Amino acid sequence: MNFFKSFYLTPRTFIVLGVCIALFCIGLVLNLSFILGQLLLFLLFLAVLVETVLVYSKTQLISSRRVLPNRLSNGDQNQIELQLKNYSTIDLALTIYEDLPDLLQLRIWKIEVKLNKAANQHVNYEVRPTQRGIYSWHHTNILASVSFLGFVARKFTFEDLTSISCYPSFEQFKKLPINALVNNFSETSTTHIRKIGQSLEFEQIKDYVSGDNYRHINWKASAKQGRLMLNQYQAERSQDIYMVLDMGRSMKMPFKQQTLLDYAINGSIALTKSILDVKDKAGLITFSSKSCAYLPARSEYKQFSIINDRLYNLTTDFLESDFERLYKFVRVKIRQRSLLVIFTNFDSINSLKRNLQYLKAIAQYHLVLVVFFENSEIVEFVNKPATDLREIYSNTIGKHFLSQNQLILKELIKAGIQGLITQPHLLSIETINKYIQIKRKQMI
């Protein structure tokens, strides 16, 4: 029974059978063609018989082992390795069918490999996950046939159930010049003194001199000493930076099979690494229509792993996010002046105006950077020359959508809020550049 389950005839066999049928048909009027058809059919039967004996000569003809990485990087090409071994003394032609994870949405997938006799071979292929979650590989199915014949294939099924997690993109650190940007900033600005706000770290009490901030006068110490005394605080070099992620419906928009939230998460991971490298404190806030979540800012490097784990399970909802709830949450939880990098997406100028009052209220106590997205597909379409009247109309509509982004940016600047328009695939590098620019200007 196992023989019939594993025995397959290859497409080459059916092609030869088709030729035989054609010769038999021609043989109705030409006797030589009928003889050639009989001869070809006999040779095909002989080849199938010989190859069947060869591929079934050993119980274990080949072996396969799948090697997966510890985790997958979302949105990047991840390399998977198959380790193959040939136990026979003949060269084999293999057709490999992998039971790939359902989340990859790859229904037809195969690799054709030639495996030399008594040889080991490593076969690599790449997968690009577009969703965070658990990816499960199941069986590896291989059809093995003799390379110089190829009429019969023997099926081998290797059960290798493996599940790994797909995390926000960490492969981007190999592609983006993040370290170069941070190192360049550190070399040019070794000391970053905060100009706005005041550190809470007390240092000493000193005599008051002209020009000191009178609000820091220590009246009790002044009464004891008989002269004005001043509380002195340490100049703060480590600021609090919070990544604020919008979990509403606007972040569910897809781009190259990934949602805007996935791009925002990847950008947050890249920004977190830069923040910790600069010795600032990185924190995280997520908000939606119903709730807000909060991770206090810390400067320890283990904060990178904590934020990475927090971002792993985030999903959007189908309602518009509540910026009023975000304002109330920030006022209660974040007492010290901080930089809030808000990753969101505004559909139009009207959607901004509905929430601008809350952004203004937050900006009274913190430095706010609003990062929103530009539709790169519209940009590509607008840059193409129009060839007919319909494309002219479409081009005009596309330019109108792009002009909305510029109006949104102007409204934010007018309200004293920092803004950044970026295409999804450029989010990480442009956000880091903007953060370093803010640090250089000592705005926080």
N, C-alpha and C positions, 0 to 999 in steps of 0.2 A: 504493500500500500504506500509506503514512503517513497518507493521508486516512482510511482505515477504522480505523486504530489510534487516531486522535485524535477521531473523530466519535462523539458521544454524544447520545442523546435524554434529555431531562430528565423527572423525574416528572410535571411539568405536561402533557407530551405524552401520557403514558399515561392521565392523568386524563381528558383530552379524548377520547381514543380510547374510554375506558370509557363516557363519556356518549354517544358515537356508537353504540356497540353497544346501549346501553339504548334509544336512539331507534329503532334498526332493529328491535329486538324488539317495541317498542310498535307499530311500523309494520305489523306483521302484522295488526293489527286496526284501526289508525287510519292512513290514508294520509298525512295531514298530517305525522305524526311521522316517517314514512320520508323525506319530502322534506326536513324539517329536519335529519335525520341526514346526508343526502347533502350538504346545504349546509355543515353544520359540518365534515364530513370534507374537503370541498374547501378551505374556509378554513384548516383545519389544515395541509393539504398546501402551500398557498400560503405560510403563515407559516413553515413549516419550510424551504421553498425560499429565501425571502427572507433568513431569518436565517442560513442556511448560506452564502449569498453574502457577507453582511456579516462574519461571523466569520472567513471564509477569504479575505477581500479582501487581506490583508497577510500576508506571511510572518512578520514579527515584530509580532504584535499587542500583546503586553505583555512586560514584563521583570520579574524578581524577584531580589532580593538579600537574603540573610540576614545580619544583624549580631548576633554573639554577644558576651557579655562575655569578658574575659580568663580568668576562671575562675568556677565556680559555687560558691555558698555552700550547704553541706549543711543541709537542714532548713528553708530559707527560700525565699520566692518570688523567683525570678530572672526578670528581664525579657529577652525575646527580641524583636528587631525585624525586620520584613520591609519592605523598601523596594520598592514597586510603582510601575510607570510604564505609562501607557496611550498607545500610539502611534496609536490610531485617532481618528476624529472622532465616535464614538458612545459613549454611556454603557454601561459593562459591569457585569454582575453576576458576581462571582467566588466560587467555592467552593474554599477552599484546604485541601489535605490535606498535612500535614507528615509526613515519615518521621522520627518522634521516636526518641531513643535507646531501646534495649531495656530499659535499667535503669529507665526511667520507668514501664514497664508500662502504657502508654496505647495501647490497640489501636484505639479508635474516636475520632478527633479531627479536627475540621474547624472552619473559620471562614468565615462568609459576609460578603462585603464588596462595597460598591458603589463602583466606580471611575469617576469622571467622565472625559469625553473630554479627551485631551491633558493629563492631570493626573498629578502625582506624589503618592503617598500612603504614609504610614508606618503599618503595622499592628503593634501590640504585643500580645504574649501572655505569660503567665507559666507557668513550670514549677517544681515543687517536688521536687528530688532528695532521696532518703532514704538513699542510699548514697554513700560516697566511692569515687572511681574515675574512669575515663575515659568520657565521654559523647560519642557520635558521632551527628551529624545527617547524613542522607543527602539524598534528593531532596526538592524541593518540587513537588508536583503541584497544578495549578490547572485547574479547569474554568471556562472563560469563555463567557458567553452575553450576548446583547443584553438590557439591563435591562428594556425595555418589551415584549419578547416572551417570552424565556425558554423556548423549546421545544427549542433545539439548544445543545449545549455543545461547545466545542473544548478538548481536553486539551493542556496545556503541561507539560512536565517539565523542571525546572531542576536540573541536577546540581550540587550544592554540598556536597561531603563535607567536614565540619568536625568536629574532635574537640577537646574542652576538658576540663580536669580539674575535678573537684569536690572542694573543700577543706573542712576544718572551718569551721563557721559564722563568717563575718566580718561578715555583715549584722547580727548581734546587737548590734554596737557602736553602730548607729544607733538601735536600739530601747531598749536598756538604759541607765539613767543611770549608766554606769560612771565616766565622767569626773567627773560631779558628786560621786559618792561619794568618789573619790580626792582631788579638789580640796578637798572639805570636810574630809577627814582631814588633808591637808597643812596647811590653814590653822589647824586646832585643835591640831595636834601637829607643830610644825616640827622638833623634836629628839626622836628616839626612842633612848633609851639602854637598852642591853641589861642586864637585871638578873640573868638566869640564864646561867651559862656565862661564858666569858672570851674576849676577842678574842686572836688570835695575833699581832696587829700590835704589835711593840715600839715604845715611844716614847722612854723615857729611864730613867736610874738616879737615884733621889732618896733623901734621908734618910728613914729609917723614923720614922713618928710613930704615936702610940697610936691604935688603930682600924684601921690598915692590915692588909691580909691578910698574915699571917705566912708563908703558903705561897709568896709571891713574893719572899722575902728572897734577895738575891744574896750568898751566903756568901763568894765570892772577893773581891768588891768590899768587903764588910764587913771582911774580914781586912786588906786593903790600907789602908783608911781608919781602921781602929781603932774604927769605930762601925757600927751596923746600917744597911745600904743596901738599897733596895727596887727591884725592877724594876717600872716603870710601863708599862702598856699603854694603847693608844688605846681610848677608849670606842667600841664598834662600833655604827654606825648602819645598816649594811647587813647584813641577816641572809640566810641561805640558806633558800630555800623550795623544796621539791620536790613536784611533782605525781606521785603514785604511782597508776598505773592497773592495775586488776585485769583481766587478759585471759582469765579463766576463763569457764566456761559460764554462771555466774550473770549475767554482763554481756551475754549474748546475748538476754535477754528483750526482746520488742518492745513499743514504746509509740508509737502513732500512726505506724506504719510505720518507725520508727527503733529501733535497739537501744539499750540503756542505755549501751553503750560509746560510741555516737555522741554521746549527751547528755553523757557524762563528758568526751569529747574537746572538745566545744564549751565546756563549763565550764572545762576546763583552759586553752583559748585565752584566754577572757575573764579568768581569774585571772592568767595570765601577763602580760597587758597591764597589769593593775592592779599586779602586783608590780614590774614595771619602771618604771612611773610613780611608785611610791613610793620608787624607788631601791634596792630590795632585789634579791637575786640569785635568778633563777628557774632551776630544773633539772627534769629529768624522769627517772622510773623506771617501767619497765613490767615486770610479772612474771606468770608463768603457772605451769603445773605442771612445765615443763621448763627454763625459762630466765628470766633477768632481763637487762634492757637499761638503760643508764645514760647520761645526758647531764649533765655537771657543771654546777653552778649558776654563772651569770655575770650581771652587771648590764648588759652592753652591750645596746643595743636591737636589734642584729642577732640576739640570742638568740631574739627573738620569731619571726623567719622560720625559724630553725633548728628550733625546737620545732614550728612549723606543718608543716614538711616531714617531721619525724619522725612526727607524728601522722597524716599523710595515708594511710599504708599499713597502719595497725594493724588487725588482725582478731582475733576471739576464737577460742578452741578449744573443744572439747567436754568438757574435763576440769576438775576443781576445782583452783583455784589453790593453790600451795604457799606458805603464809605462813612456814613454817620456812625455806624457801629465801630468801624476802624478808629475814628477820631476819639470816641469815648474810651476805647480799649487802650490806645496809646497814651492818653492823658493819665490813666490810672496806673499803667504798668511801667512806663518809661519816664522817669523823673529827670534824668540828666539829658542835656542837649545832645542829640545824636544825628547821624546821617541816616535817613530812611530812603532806601532805594526801592521804589514801588514798581513792580513789574505788572503792567496791566495793558489793556487794549481798548481804545475808544473808537466806536464805529463812526462817529460824526462829532461835529462841534457841539451839537445839542446834548449828546451823552456826556461830554466834558462839563458843560454848564450845569447839568443836574448835580454834579459832584464837586464842582470847583470850590464852593463855599467851605466844604469840609477839608479840602486840601489846603485852602488858605488858613483855616483854623489850626491845622497841624503845623503849617509852616511858621506860625507865630512862636512855636516852642522848639522846633527842630528844623534842620536843613532837609528839604525834601527834593529828591530826584525822581521824576516820573519817567519810566522807560516804557515806551509803547512801540508798536510794530508798524512797519511799512510793508505793504503787499508787494513783494518782489516780482510776482507774476504780472501785476499791472504795470510795474516799472518796465519790464522787458517788453510788454505789449506796446506801451506808449512810445518806446524808443524805436520801434520798427516803423518804417515809412508806410503810410496808408496808400493802398492801390485802388480802392474804389470808394464810393460814397458811404457804404455801410461801415467800412473800416474807419472812415473819417469821423462818423458819429460815435463809434465805439472808442476811438482815440480821445475824443473830446470828453466823453463820460469818464474815461480812465484818468485823464488829467484833473477832472473835477474831484475825484476821490483822493488823488495825491495832494491837491491843494488843501483839502480838509485837514490833512496832517500838519501842514505848515501853519494853518490857522490855529490849530490846537496848540502847537508849540509857541506861537506868539501870545496866545492867551495865558499860557503857563508863565512865560517870562514876564508878562505884564503884571501878573499876580505875585511876582517875586519867588517863583518856584523854578527850580532847574528842570530842564526837559531833555530827552534824548530820543530821537527817532532812529530806528535801526531795522534792517532786514533780519528775519529770523536766524539765518545761518551766520550772520556777523554779530549776533548779540553778545557773545562772551567777550570778544576782543574789544568791542566798542564800549561796553560797560566798564571794563577794566581801565581803558584809556580815560573815560570820563571820571572815574573814581580817582585816578592818579592826578588828573587835572585839578580836581577839587582840593586834593591834598597839597598840591604845589601852591595854589592860591591861598591856602590856609583859611578856607571858608568855614571849616568845622574845627 
